[in-house]
């Protein structure tokens, strides 16, 4: 996995926000509302794939366009690796969603999403952990 340099990590920490703050991007607000609805109905403790299915259904109900399991090719000095990585969900071709169902969000998950943003050319990502009592405590917004 490609991880950000310490300088990139410093810079991105400024752009990393826990979702309890005053984030006013209408698209990410809609995505977060969809995640809240899924978590309200299902609660914690299920498999990540279940949350992905239900979140995508909820996004569709809200009229948002999305793609699932989007291949993310990697180019390294002329070597092209086609299907090395996959983005869980990309909403409106703008926001990358990295979904988790884990005890806690580890720093490696943030690094993973930042790498996905860099490699995909997208600017905004949401790391959403459904294995929490209140899903808003499990959402981190990252941007480049």
Number of C-alpha atoms within 10 A of each C-alpha: 10 12 15 16 10 9 8 13 16 11 12 18 13 11 13 17 17 16 17 10 7 8 12 8 8 9 14 18 13 14 21 20 16 21 25 18 16 22 22 13 10 14 17 19 13 13 13 15 13 12 22 22 12 18 22 23 16 18 19 13 11 13 9 15 13 18 14 15 12 15 14 16 15 17 11 8 6 7 8 11 12 11 11 11 15 14 19 17 22 19 19 12 11 16 22 28 22 23 21 22 20 17 12 13 17 9 8 11 15 24 20 17 23 26 16 24 20 16 14 16 11 17 15 19 26 25 21 22 26 31 22 19 13 15 21 19 15 21 24 19 21 24 19 17
